[in-house]
Amino acid sequence: MKRWKRTAAVGSAVLTLATAGVVVASATPAGSLALRAAGHAITSALSGVRPVVDANAGAGGGSGANFPPLVVTVGPKARLTSKLTIDVNVSITCGPVLEENYSFANVELSEAAGHTVANAYGGLSSFPCDGNTYTFVVTTQAQNVPFRPGSGIANVYAQMCGADSLGNFGCEDANTTSAVSIKK
């Protein structure tokens, strides 16, 4: 009985610490981005598990939407509007979709700054998914140290969910990392 109680107490403590860690991480842009990426990785891993279906079986309901791929690119130059704000050009192509439920894009910009790395974050709360390519200027805000003209890395994660032309609901996501030149 003592062993069971000890295991339960340790398990409870681990679960409490993990929950507190998630809550603390979600309070910062970097933590929120990391949690989204972890959620994306878990979703991707789980989406690889598919039920076995007999192709010769009778008509059954289909599932999942059939969208063209979501395509995200980053422009080669980022504009330093102040030491704490940097504009990044992001192009997104998605759809067409019958009905868009939601979409978003998160942008993370990093630049070596002495013995540390400057980080800036920004995002789009939505974008159109009609099959056309749209370019957005996403303003990122420095989180730890100021940025200077130089070279950096931009990482963009985008996701959209909606219904395809047959009314099937689904989501598409894309992630890209690109070198950028940061200039005034």
PyMOL CGO cylinders between C-alpha atoms (Angstrom):
from pymol import cmd
from pymol.cgo import CYLINDER

trace = [
    CYLINDER, 0.00, 0.00, 0.00, 2.85, 2.42, 0.75, 0.3, 1, 1, 1, 1, 1, 1,
    CYLINDER, 2.85, 2.42, 0.75, 4.30, 1.89, -2.71, 0.3, 1, 1, 1, 1, 1, 1,
    CYLINDER, 4.30, 1.89, -2.71, 0.97, 2.75, -4.36, 0.3, 1, 1, 1, 1, 1, 1,
    CYLINDER, 0.97, 2.75, -4.36, 0.57, 5.93, -2.27, 0.3, 1, 1, 1, 1, 1, 1,
    CYLINDER, 0.57, 5.93, -2.27, 4.13, 7.00, -3.04, 0.3, 1, 1, 1, 1, 1, 1,
    CYLINDER, 4.13, 7.00, -3.04, 3.58, 6.43, -6.79, 0.3, 1, 1, 1, 1, 1, 1,
    CYLINDER, 3.58, 6.43, -6.79, 0.31, 8.39, -6.66, 0.3, 1, 1, 1, 1, 1, 1,
    CYLINDER, 0.31, 8.39, -6.66, 1.99, 11.27, -4.80, 0.3, 1, 1, 1, 1, 1, 1,
    CYLINDER, 1.99, 11.27, -4.80, 4.88, 11.45, -7.27, 0.3, 1, 1, 1, 1, 1, 1,
    CYLINDER, 4.88, 11.45, -7.27, 2.50, 11.23, -10.24, 0.3, 1, 1, 1, 1, 1, 1,
    CYLINDER, 2.50, 11.23, -10.24, 0.36, 14.01, -8.79, 0.3, 1, 1, 1, 1, 1, 1,
    CYLINDER, 0.36, 14.01, -8.79, 3.42, 16.24, -8.26, 0.3, 1, 1, 1, 1, 1, 1,
    CYLINDER, 3.42, 16.24, -8.26, 4.67, 15.62, -11.81, 0.3, 1, 1, 1, 1, 1, 1,
    CYLINDER, 4.67, 15.62, -11.81, 1.23, 16.40, -13.26, 0.3, 1, 1, 1, 1, 1, 1,
    CYLINDER, 1.23, 16.40, -13.26, 1.00, 19.60, -11.18, 0.3, 1, 1, 1, 1, 1, 1,
    CYLINDER, 1.00, 19.60, -11.18, 4.45, 20.77, -12.31, 0.3, 1, 1, 1, 1, 1, 1,
    CYLINDER, 4.45, 20.77, -12.31, 3.67, 19.98, -15.96, 0.3, 1, 1, 1, 1, 1, 1,
    CYLINDER, 3.67, 19.98, -15.96, 0.40, 21.91, -15.77, 0.3, 1, 1, 1, 1, 1, 1,
    CYLINDER, 0.40, 21.91, -15.77, 2.13, 24.88, -14.12, 0.3, 1, 1, 1, 1, 1, 1,
    CYLINDER, 2.13, 24.88, -14.12, 4.84, 24.79, -16.80, 0.3, 1, 1, 1, 1, 1, 1,
    CYLINDER, 4.84, 24.79, -16.80, 2.26, 24.92, -19.59, 0.3, 1, 1, 1, 1, 1, 1,
    CYLINDER, 2.26, 24.92, -19.59, 0.43, 27.83, -17.92, 0.3, 1, 1, 1, 1, 1, 1,
    CYLINDER, 0.43, 27.83, -17.92, 3.66, 29.79, -17.44, 0.3, 1, 1, 1, 1, 1, 1,
    CYLINDER, 3.66, 29.79, -17.44, 4.85, 29.04, -21.00, 0.3, 1, 1, 1, 1, 1, 1,
    CYLINDER, 4.85, 29.04, -21.00, 1.55, 30.17, -22.50, 0.3, 1, 1, 1, 1, 1, 1,
    CYLINDER, 1.55, 30.17, -22.50, 1.97, 33.61, -20.90, 0.3, 1, 1, 1, 1, 1, 1,
    CYLINDER, 1.97, 33.61, -20.90, 4.87, 34.58, -23.19, 0.3, 1, 1, 1, 1, 1, 1,
    CYLINDER, 4.87, 34.58, -23.19, 4.90, 34.86, -26.99, 0.3, 1, 1, 1, 1, 1, 1,
    CYLINDER, 4.90, 34.86, -26.99, 7.86, 32.48, -27.22, 0.3, 1, 1, 1, 1, 1, 1,
    CYLINDER, 7.86, 32.48, -27.22, 6.19, 29.95, -24.95, 0.3, 1, 1, 1, 1, 1, 1,
    CYLINDER, 6.19, 29.95, -24.95, 2.91, 30.26, -26.79, 0.3, 1, 1, 1, 1, 1, 1,
    CYLINDER, 2.91, 30.26, -26.79, 4.70, 29.66, -30.11, 0.3, 1, 1, 1, 1, 1, 1,
    CYLINDER, 4.70, 29.66, -30.11, 6.49, 26.63, -28.64, 0.3, 1, 1, 1, 1, 1, 1,
    CYLINDER, 6.49, 26.63, -28.64, 3.21, 25.22, -27.31, 0.3, 1, 1, 1, 1, 1, 1,
    CYLINDER, 3.21, 25.22, -27.31, 1.56, 25.69, -30.71, 0.3, 1, 1, 1, 1, 1, 1,
    CYLINDER, 1.56, 25.69, -30.71, 4.49, 23.93, -32.38, 0.3, 1, 1, 1, 1, 1, 1,
    CYLINDER, 4.49, 23.93, -32.38, 4.27, 21.08, -29.85, 0.3, 1, 1, 1, 1, 1, 1,
    CYLINDER, 4.27, 21.08, -29.85, 0.52, 20.80, -30.46, 0.3, 1, 1, 1, 1, 1, 1,
    CYLINDER, 0.52, 20.80, -30.46, 1.18, 20.76, -34.18, 0.3, 1, 1, 1, 1, 1, 1,
    CYLINDER, 1.18, 20.76, -34.18, 3.77, 17.99, -33.78, 0.3, 1, 1, 1, 1, 1, 1,
    CYLINDER, 3.77, 17.99, -33.78, 1.37, 15.93, -31.67, 0.3, 1, 1, 1, 1, 1, 1,
    CYLINDER, 1.37, 15.93, -31.67, -1.46, 16.47, -34.15, 0.3, 1, 1, 1, 1, 1, 1,
    CYLINDER, -1.46, 16.47, -34.15, 0.81, 15.51, -37.05, 0.3, 1, 1, 1, 1, 1, 1,
    CYLINDER, 0.81, 15.51, -37.05, 1.97, 12.38, -35.26, 0.3, 1, 1, 1, 1, 1, 1,
    CYLINDER, 1.97, 12.38, -35.26, -1.58, 11.34, -34.41, 0.3, 1, 1, 1, 1, 1, 1,
    CYLINDER, -1.58, 11.34, -34.41, -2.87, 12.10, -37.90, 0.3, 1, 1, 1, 1, 1, 1,
    CYLINDER, -2.87, 12.10, -37.90, -0.50, 9.43, -39.21, 0.3, 1, 1, 1, 1, 1, 1,
    CYLINDER, -0.50, 9.43, -39.21, -2.64, 6.81, -37.45, 0.3, 1, 1, 1, 1, 1, 1,
    CYLINDER, -2.64, 6.81, -37.45, -5.34, 5.77, -39.90, 0.3, 1, 1, 1, 1, 1, 1,
    CYLINDER, -5.34, 5.77, -39.90, -8.00, 3.08, -39.56, 0.3, 1, 1, 1, 1, 1, 1,
    CYLINDER, -8.00, 3.08, -39.56, -7.75, 0.11, -41.91, 0.3, 1, 1, 1, 1, 1, 1,
    CYLINDER, -7.75, 0.11, -41.91, -10.55, 0.36, -44.47, 0.3, 1, 1, 1, 1, 1, 1,
    CYLINDER, -10.55, 0.36, -44.47, -11.55, -2.30, -47.00, 0.3, 1, 1, 1, 1, 1, 1,
    CYLINDER, -11.55, -2.30, -47.00, -11.68, -0.56, -50.39, 0.3, 1, 1, 1, 1, 1, 1,
    CYLINDER, -11.68, -0.56, -50.39, -14.27, -3.10, -51.54, 0.3, 1, 1, 1, 1, 1, 1,
    CYLINDER, -14.27, -3.10, -51.54, -16.61, -2.42, -48.63, 0.3, 1, 1, 1, 1, 1, 1,
    CYLINDER, -16.61, -2.42, -48.63, -19.96, -0.76, -49.25, 0.3, 1, 1, 1, 1, 1, 1,
    CYLINDER, -19.96, -0.76, -49.25, -20.42, 2.97, -49.39, 0.3, 1, 1, 1, 1, 1, 1,
    CYLINDER, -20.42, 2.97, -49.39, -19.53, 4.56, -46.12, 0.3, 1, 1, 1, 1, 1, 1,
    CYLINDER, -19.53, 4.56, -46.12, -19.15, 8.19, -45.19, 0.3, 1, 1, 1, 1, 1, 1,
    CYLINDER, -19.15, 8.19, -45.19, -15.89, 9.76, -46.25, 0.3, 1, 1, 1, 1, 1, 1,
    CYLINDER, -15.89, 9.76, -46.25, -13.95, 11.94, -43.88, 0.3, 1, 1, 1, 1, 1, 1,
    CYLINDER, -13.95, 11.94, -43.88, -11.44, 14.71, -44.20, 0.3, 1, 1, 1, 1, 1, 1,
    CYLINDER, -11.44, 14.71, -44.20, -11.28, 17.64, -46.53, 0.3, 1, 1, 1, 1, 1, 1,
    CYLINDER, -11.28, 17.64, -46.53, -9.36, 17.79, -49.78, 0.3, 1, 1, 1, 1, 1, 1,
    CYLINDER, -9.36, 17.79, -49.78, -7.59, 21.15, -49.95, 0.3, 1, 1, 1, 1, 1, 1,
    CYLINDER, -7.59, 21.15, -49.95, -4.75, 22.31, -52.16, 0.3, 1, 1, 1, 1, 1, 1,
    CYLINDER, -4.75, 22.31, -52.16, -1.60, 22.69, -50.02, 0.3, 1, 1, 1, 1, 1, 1,
    CYLINDER, -1.60, 22.69, -50.02, -1.15, 25.80, -47.89, 0.3, 1, 1, 1, 1, 1, 1,
    CYLINDER, -1.15, 25.80, -47.89, 2.00, 27.57, -49.14, 0.3, 1, 1, 1, 1, 1, 1,
    CYLINDER, 2.00, 27.57, -49.14, 3.93, 30.09, -47.03, 0.3, 1, 1, 1, 1, 1, 1,
    CYLINDER, 3.93, 30.09, -47.03, 7.01, 32.07, -48.11, 0.3, 1, 1, 1, 1, 1, 1,
    CYLINDER, 7.01, 32.07, -48.11, 9.06, 34.81, -46.45, 0.3, 1, 1, 1, 1, 1, 1,
    CYLINDER, 9.06, 34.81, -46.45, 10.45, 37.80, -48.33, 0.3, 1, 1, 1, 1, 1, 1,
    CYLINDER, 10.45, 37.80, -48.33, 14.26, 38.09, -48.42, 0.3, 1, 1, 1, 1, 1, 1,
    CYLINDER, 14.26, 38.09, -48.42, 14.30, 41.48, -46.66, 0.3, 1, 1, 1, 1, 1, 1,
    CYLINDER, 14.30, 41.48, -46.66, 12.90, 42.60, -43.31, 0.3, 1, 1, 1, 1, 1, 1,
    CYLINDER, 12.90, 42.60, -43.31, 12.55, 46.33, -42.56, 0.3, 1, 1, 1, 1, 1, 1,
    CYLINDER, 12.55, 46.33, -42.56, 13.78, 47.64, -39.23, 0.3, 1, 1, 1, 1, 1, 1,
    CYLINDER, 13.78, 47.64, -39.23, 11.17, 50.32, -38.40, 0.3, 1, 1, 1, 1, 1, 1,
    CYLINDER, 11.17, 50.32, -38.40, 12.68, 50.89, -34.94, 0.3, 1, 1, 1, 1, 1, 1,
    CYLINDER, 12.68, 50.89, -34.94, 15.09, 48.93, -32.76, 0.3, 1, 1, 1, 1, 1, 1,
    CYLINDER, 15.09, 48.93, -32.76, 12.09, 47.09, -31.33, 0.3, 1, 1, 1, 1, 1, 1,
    CYLINDER, 12.09, 47.09, -31.33, 9.85, 46.59, -34.39, 0.3, 1, 1, 1, 1, 1, 1,
    CYLINDER, 9.85, 46.59, -34.39, 10.67, 44.82, -37.64, 0.3, 1, 1, 1, 1, 1, 1,
    CYLINDER, 10.67, 44.82, -37.64, 8.35, 44.38, -40.63, 0.3, 1, 1, 1, 1, 1, 1,
    CYLINDER, 8.35, 44.38, -40.63, 8.53, 40.97, -42.32, 0.3, 1, 1, 1, 1, 1, 1,
    CYLINDER, 8.53, 40.97, -42.32, 6.91, 40.23, -45.71, 0.3, 1, 1, 1, 1, 1, 1,
    CYLINDER, 6.91, 40.23, -45.71, 4.97, 36.96, -45.67, 0.3, 1, 1, 1, 1, 1, 1,
    CYLINDER, 4.97, 36.96, -45.67, 3.20, 35.51, -48.73, 0.3, 1, 1, 1, 1, 1, 1,
    CYLINDER, 3.20, 35.51, -48.73, 0.42, 32.96, -48.24, 0.3, 1, 1, 1, 1, 1, 1,
    CYLINDER, 0.42, 32.96, -48.24, -1.50, 30.89, -50.79, 0.3, 1, 1, 1, 1, 1, 1,
    CYLINDER, -1.50, 30.89, -50.79, -4.34, 28.65, -49.69, 0.3, 1, 1, 1, 1, 1, 1,
    CYLINDER, -4.34, 28.65, -49.69, -7.62, 27.27, -50.91, 0.3, 1, 1, 1, 1, 1, 1,
    CYLINDER, -7.62, 27.27, -50.91, -9.93, 27.75, -52.49, 0.3, 1, 1, 1, 1, 1, 1,
    CYLINDER, -9.93, 27.75, -52.49, -12.22, 26.63, -49.70, 0.3, 1, 1, 1, 1, 1, 1,
    CYLINDER, -12.22, 26.63, -49.70, -16.00, 26.57, -49.66, 0.3, 1, 1, 1, 1, 1, 1,
    CYLINDER, -16.00, 26.57, -49.66, -16.17, 28.05, -46.19, 0.3, 1, 1, 1, 1, 1, 1,
    CYLINDER, -16.17, 28.05, -46.19, -13.24, 29.24, -44.09, 0.3, 1, 1, 1, 1, 1, 1,
    CYLINDER, -13.24, 29.24, -44.09, -13.58, 28.59, -40.37, 0.3, 1, 1, 1, 1, 1, 1,
    CYLINDER, -13.58, 28.59, -40.37, -10.38, 30.27, -39.21, 0.3, 1, 1, 1, 1, 1, 1,
    CYLINDER, -10.38, 30.27, -39.21, -6.81, 31.00, -40.21, 0.3, 1, 1, 1, 1, 1, 1,
    CYLINDER, -6.81, 31.00, -40.21, -3.73, 32.45, -38.56, 0.3, 1, 1, 1, 1, 1, 1,
    CYLINDER, -3.73, 32.45, -38.56, 0.00, 32.85, -39.06, 0.3, 1, 1, 1, 1, 1, 1,
    CYLINDER, 0.00, 32.85, -39.06, 2.75, 33.31, -36.46, 0.3, 1, 1, 1, 1, 1, 1,
    CYLINDER, 2.75, 33.31, -36.46, 6.08, 34.91, -37.33, 0.3, 1, 1, 1, 1, 1, 1,
    CYLINDER, 6.08, 34.91, -37.33, 9.26, 34.57, -35.29, 0.3, 1, 1, 1, 1, 1, 1,
    CYLINDER, 9.26, 34.57, -35.29, 12.35, 36.60, -36.20, 0.3, 1, 1, 1, 1, 1, 1,
    CYLINDER, 12.35, 36.60, -36.20, 15.78, 35.90, -34.67, 0.3, 1, 1, 1, 1, 1, 1,
    CYLINDER, 15.78, 35.90, -34.67, 19.09, 37.75, -35.01, 0.3, 1, 1, 1, 1, 1, 1,
    CYLINDER, 19.09, 37.75, -35.01, 22.46, 37.23, -33.33, 0.3, 1, 1, 1, 1, 1, 1,
    CYLINDER, 22.46, 37.23, -33.33, 23.07, 40.12, -30.93, 0.3, 1, 1, 1, 1, 1, 1,
    CYLINDER, 23.07, 40.12, -30.93, 26.44, 39.84, -29.23, 0.3, 1, 1, 1, 1, 1, 1,
    CYLINDER, 26.44, 39.84, -29.23, 26.39, 36.90, -26.83, 0.3, 1, 1, 1, 1, 1, 1,
    CYLINDER, 26.39, 36.90, -26.83, 22.62, 36.49, -27.09, 0.3, 1, 1, 1, 1, 1, 1,
    CYLINDER, 22.62, 36.49, -27.09, 19.92, 36.12, -29.72, 0.3, 1, 1, 1, 1, 1, 1,
    CYLINDER, 19.92, 36.12, -29.72, 17.36, 38.86, -30.33, 0.3, 1, 1, 1, 1, 1, 1,
    CYLINDER, 17.36, 38.86, -30.33, 13.84, 37.47, -30.77, 0.3, 1, 1, 1, 1, 1, 1,
    CYLINDER, 13.84, 37.47, -30.77, 10.78, 39.19, -32.19, 0.3, 1, 1, 1, 1, 1, 1,
    CYLINDER, 10.78, 39.19, -32.19, 7.26, 37.87, -32.65, 0.3, 1, 1, 1, 1, 1, 1,
    CYLINDER, 7.26, 37.87, -32.65, 4.20, 38.91, -34.64, 0.3, 1, 1, 1, 1, 1, 1,
    CYLINDER, 4.20, 38.91, -34.64, 1.29, 37.39, -36.43, 0.3, 1, 1, 1, 1, 1, 1,
    CYLINDER, 1.29, 37.39, -36.43, -1.82, 37.51, -38.56, 0.3, 1, 1, 1, 1, 1, 1,
    CYLINDER, -1.82, 37.51, -38.56, -5.17, 36.72, -37.02, 0.3, 1, 1, 1, 1, 1, 1,
    CYLINDER, -5.17, 36.72, -37.02, -6.63, 35.69, -40.39, 0.3, 1, 1, 1, 1, 1, 1,
    CYLINDER, -6.63, 35.69, -40.39, -5.98, 35.58, -44.14, 0.3, 1, 1, 1, 1, 1, 1,
    CYLINDER, -5.98, 35.58, -44.14, -8.14, 34.81, -47.19, 0.3, 1, 1, 1, 1, 1, 1,
    CYLINDER, -8.14, 34.81, -47.19, -8.17, 31.30, -48.66, 0.3, 1, 1, 1, 1, 1, 1,
    CYLINDER, -8.17, 31.30, -48.66, -9.46, 31.74, -52.21, 0.3, 1, 1, 1, 1, 1, 1,
    CYLINDER, -9.46, 31.74, -52.21, -6.60, 30.21, -54.19, 0.3, 1, 1, 1, 1, 1, 1,
    CYLINDER, -6.60, 30.21, -54.19, -4.77, 33.52, -54.70, 0.3, 1, 1, 1, 1, 1, 1,
    CYLINDER, -4.77, 33.52, -54.70, -1.41, 34.52, -53.23, 0.3, 1, 1, 1, 1, 1, 1,
    CYLINDER, -1.41, 34.52, -53.23, -1.49, 37.40, -50.76, 0.3, 1, 1, 1, 1, 1, 1,
    CYLINDER, -1.49, 37.40, -50.76, 1.53, 39.21, -49.34, 0.3, 1, 1, 1, 1, 1, 1,
    CYLINDER, 1.53, 39.21, -49.34, 1.24, 40.68, -45.86, 0.3, 1, 1, 1, 1, 1, 1,
    CYLINDER, 1.24, 40.68, -45.86, 3.56, 42.96, -43.93, 0.3, 1, 1, 1, 1, 1, 1,
    CYLINDER, 3.56, 42.96, -43.93, 3.71, 41.42, -40.46, 0.3, 1, 1, 1, 1, 1, 1,
    CYLINDER, 3.71, 41.42, -40.46, 5.08, 43.70, -37.75, 0.3, 1, 1, 1, 1, 1, 1,
    CYLINDER, 5.08, 43.70, -37.75, 7.14, 41.77, -35.22, 0.3, 1, 1, 1, 1, 1, 1,
    CYLINDER, 7.14, 41.77, -35.22, 8.08, 43.15, -31.82, 0.3, 1, 1, 1, 1, 1, 1,
    CYLINDER, 8.08, 43.15, -31.82, 11.41, 42.51, -30.11, 0.3, 1, 1, 1, 1, 1, 1,
    CYLINDER, 11.41, 42.51, -30.11, 11.06, 40.60, -26.85, 0.3, 1, 1, 1, 1, 1, 1,
    CYLINDER, 11.06, 40.60, -26.85, 14.47, 40.67, -25.24, 0.3, 1, 1, 1, 1, 1, 1,
    CYLINDER, 14.47, 40.67, -25.24, 17.11, 42.87, -26.91, 0.3, 1, 1, 1, 1, 1, 1,
    CYLINDER, 17.11, 42.87, -26.91, 16.99, 45.47, -29.72, 0.3, 1, 1, 1, 1, 1, 1,
    CYLINDER, 16.99, 45.47, -29.72, 17.56, 44.49, -33.36, 0.3, 1, 1, 1, 1, 1, 1,
    CYLINDER, 17.56, 44.49, -33.36, 20.15, 46.05, -35.65, 0.3, 1, 1, 1, 1, 1, 1,
    CYLINDER, 20.15, 46.05, -35.65, 20.65, 45.93, -39.42, 0.3, 1, 1, 1, 1, 1, 1,
    CYLINDER, 20.65, 45.93, -39.42, 22.15, 42.56, -40.34, 0.3, 1, 1, 1, 1, 1, 1,
    CYLINDER, 22.15, 42.56, -40.34, 21.14, 38.98, -41.04, 0.3, 1, 1, 1, 1, 1, 1,
    CYLINDER, 21.14, 38.98, -41.04, 18.40, 37.03, -39.33, 0.3, 1, 1, 1, 1, 1, 1,
    CYLINDER, 18.40, 37.03, -39.33, 16.18, 33.99, -39.56, 0.3, 1, 1, 1, 1, 1, 1,
    CYLINDER, 16.18, 33.99, -39.56, 12.41, 34.17, -39.98, 0.3, 1, 1, 1, 1, 1, 1,
    CYLINDER, 12.41, 34.17, -39.98, 10.17, 31.25, -39.11, 0.3, 1, 1, 1, 1, 1, 1,
    CYLINDER, 10.17, 31.25, -39.11, 6.50, 31.30, -40.13, 0.3, 1, 1, 1, 1, 1, 1,
    CYLINDER, 6.50, 31.30, -40.13, 3.83, 28.81, -39.09, 0.3, 1, 1, 1, 1, 1, 1,
    CYLINDER, 3.83, 28.81, -39.09, 0.37, 29.17, -40.67, 0.3, 1, 1, 1, 1, 1, 1,
    CYLINDER, 0.37, 29.17, -40.67, -2.84, 27.19, -40.36, 0.3, 1, 1, 1, 1, 1, 1,
    CYLINDER, -2.84, 27.19, -40.36, -6.31, 27.36, -41.87, 0.3, 1, 1, 1, 1, 1, 1,
    CYLINDER, -6.31, 27.36, -41.87, -9.41, 25.29, -41.26, 0.3, 1, 1, 1, 1, 1, 1,
    CYLINDER, -9.41, 25.29, -41.26, -12.60, 25.16, -43.26, 0.3, 1, 1, 1, 1, 1, 1,
    CYLINDER, -12.60, 25.16, -43.26, -14.84, 23.17, -45.56, 0.3, 1, 1, 1, 1, 1, 1,
    CYLINDER, -14.84, 23.17, -45.56, -13.80, 21.94, -49.01, 0.3, 1, 1, 1, 1, 1, 1,
    CYLINDER, -13.80, 21.94, -49.01, -16.01, 22.04, -52.12, 0.3, 1, 1, 1, 1, 1, 1,
    CYLINDER, -16.01, 22.04, -52.12, -17.80, 18.88, -50.94, 0.3, 1, 1, 1, 1, 1, 1,
    CYLINDER, -17.80, 18.88, -50.94, -18.50, 20.32, -47.49, 0.3, 1, 1, 1, 1, 1, 1,
    CYLINDER, -18.50, 20.32, -47.49, -15.89, 18.18, -45.70, 0.3, 1, 1, 1, 1, 1, 1,
    CYLINDER, -15.89, 18.18, -45.70, -14.19, 19.97, -42.80, 0.3, 1, 1, 1, 1, 1, 1,
    CYLINDER, -14.19, 19.97, -42.80, -10.42, 19.90, -42.48, 0.3, 1, 1, 1, 1, 1, 1,
    CYLINDER, -10.42, 19.90, -42.48, -7.29, 21.88, -41.68, 0.3, 1, 1, 1, 1, 1, 1,
    CYLINDER, -7.29, 21.88, -41.68, -4.06, 22.59, -43.54, 0.3, 1, 1, 1, 1, 1, 1,
    CYLINDER, -4.06, 22.59, -43.54, -0.87, 23.98, -42.08, 0.3, 1, 1, 1, 1, 1, 1,
    CYLINDER, -0.87, 23.98, -42.08, 2.53, 25.04, -43.31, 0.3, 1, 1, 1, 1, 1, 1,
    CYLINDER, 2.53, 25.04, -43.31, 5.84, 26.02, -41.77, 0.3, 1, 1, 1, 1, 1, 1,
    CYLINDER, 5.84, 26.02, -41.77, 8.84, 27.67, -43.38, 0.3, 1, 1, 1, 1, 1, 1,
    CYLINDER, 8.84, 27.67, -43.38, 12.17, 29.01, -42.19, 0.3, 1, 1, 1, 1, 1, 1,
    CYLINDER, 12.17, 29.01, -42.19, 14.17, 31.46, -44.25, 0.3, 1, 1, 1, 1, 1, 1,
    CYLINDER, 14.17, 31.46, -44.25, 17.22, 33.71, -43.96, 0.3, 1, 1, 1, 1, 1, 1,
    CYLINDER, 17.22, 33.71, -43.96, 16.38, 37.41, -44.14, 0.3, 1, 1, 1, 1, 1, 1,
    CYLINDER, 16.38, 37.41, -44.14, 18.38, 40.59, -44.49, 0.3, 1, 1, 1, 1, 1, 1,
    CYLINDER, 18.38, 40.59, -44.49, 17.34, 43.13, -41.85, 0.3, 1, 1, 1, 1, 1, 1,
    CYLINDER, 17.34, 43.13, -41.85, 17.69, 46.71, -43.13, 0.3, 1, 1, 1, 1, 1, 1,
    CYLINDER, 17.69, 46.71, -43.13, 16.50, 50.17, -42.15, 0.3, 1, 1, 1, 1, 1, 1,
]
cmd.load_cgo(trace, "trace")
